[in-house]
Amino acid sequence: MLTQIFPQDSRRYLSLPLLGPLMDRYAGWLQEQRYSRRSTRYELRMAAHAAAYLKRRAVRRIEDVSAEHLAACHLLFRRSFLKRPAAFMCWRGSLMRVVF
């Protein structure tokens, strides 16, 4: 799925710290949720920013992402985009439900 959305940059997204292994499934999930191609690309870019932020906070495993991490990331970017990755991780069973 990711190669269809980012043909030239899919490897970069797949190699992201922490979220890289989830990016292809996240892209598919966004498509299943009927996100447009443009919105899907935006959400994936924002997830890459969140991955970089979490790396700077020394989060090494997806299981270590806490509600506090997501809330801080949400404040940093001042966007509601984190609701989608949180919903995706809840759907996957990787994260307790986070409500913003």
Beta strands, then each sheet from edge to edge (+ up, - down):
end
